[in-house]
């Protein structure tokens, strides 16, 4: 096989598919990037057997074929090459490949291409199209709430629910819950699947076009795929039963607080400097009058407190949270103001955007002394 | 004590002096930053008992005094403060200090200021003034060649020699040697001292003014200080005998090669990708005709080779080096072209700037098979 392509396009494709290579690949071949040259293009594949990424770039193909090269060396070598184009070819000895660009020549040992578990596109399942910015927003507002504890797999992914025209995404680590829904034109079906946070985070990074892009989503009972432009991201789904979270979303709140998102986030971030090194990173919030008093306290370091202006409708409330559970959601809110919805000190609170009922975040308070 | 100053000036001063705080301070007080408010200024001190840094900022001092606060928390807190100014004050209980900025209040436990080993300015020694850009260049072209092996302390610093009006700096790790000299107006004296690489690297970072700055250098038999604008960097010197390196600088070279600095550096960097993971990172250079052929080889990865145009005066030479010893020096050379000076394959080679005889770098080749 032999093909020539633009160095920068190849470097970008390698960078993208490399995200699917595990830090410690299960088998040596999974440390490689599979390249297949056909017609006027090259397909790059990488996978860790859980997720897989395909990227397709235009190429001048002199001889069709396929080869597998070390992902690590491909990344290092290609981006440093001196020329604008790169030629990659296989020698008569199939274990040896050549990379050539301007006066630079690399001869790398390659791996047997037939052994590579290429990423298979999904044939069957529920299919729909969604605008990149809508999909980004749904993922961004939920995926941060996942757990990273692999011992409880269902919490390491987001549940995606399709119910008629409504697409809903939910994530929880049992201490907090984030739910976002959107109505998608021409969507229909009934599906509940749990998509790993890992592929959703990669998708967020990959959906970085400056121009509107339509994403083709396909979901089967055990896989999901996202396809746009010349990229396909695939993942196995997480098996198991996602908790029925509707019951933990309070129906009513006694107190509604409206706050400036940026000011409140900055204040919580500062105050939590004092509590951050402790186990639970606890900040206290005292809502009352027309302000919120944020404070934290550590016997070894000292204390911090800050006042932020607030518009409060309802009884005064004192409540404490893990600061990270507050800052995480505020970093993903886009509205200038947001609403804190509260009942009593030990009852779950909610965070909502100011004028957008499609998003809700529920957070459990912590019990503190006095 | 109580003073008010600009937040950004204080944040910068904290960032600078924090470089003198050890990762694992010997005693708790050495994790702190000492602040002394007098007249219209605040002096900040930090030290690890080897090096010390003082930074002075203008300040509105309401009450003179001194206090010591955790360097880590100072850094984190000050830069996040909401206001343009910060007020720092000591409570009646001397163990408690307050930091206040806009609506933000921090109460931090402070350490006993009288226990802090403040950084003492040098009273006696050889003193001279040097322009910041000249000093930067002398340091930049030598300090990279130091060893990091603490078992042999003399190689972890640069020898600074004053001999009449000539200032000379030399560094070696025994496999390579870098020497730079300058004539400094009004310099006089006779001194050989070894300055730790650590303080020289901090000095390089701190000498970042956009405007010309004069640096006051003072050297005693066991300390050196560098003072400019409102900053003082001090360090103990390294004891021991620096090797007599003049004997390892060859008097004559049979072959002189002139190369484009940037092109050659990029090519060596690429080719060494193949050898980098091996113990010695060996690249082979074949100088002959009007080119140099750079190559490397690893049985597990593959091989790389590249041709770079060269102007060669003298017999052809094949020689091999640790690639890092070549790239390190080229990254610190400013001239568009540089000279590689060679004798035979196993004899030391030199690197020089094209039109600047004040700098020389000597590198020992490695013996390779065939």
Interface residues (C-beta under 8 A of the other chain):
Chain A: X70 X73 X76 X77 X80 X81 X82 X96 X103 X104 X105 X106 X107 X108 X109 X266 X267 X269 X270 X271 X273 X274 X300 X301 X302 X303 X304 X305 X306 X307 X308
Chain B: X70 X73 X76 X77 X80 X81 X82 X96 X103 X104 X105 X106 X107 X108 X109 X266 X267 X269 X270 X271 X273 X274 X300 X301 X302 X303 X304 X305 X306 X307 X308
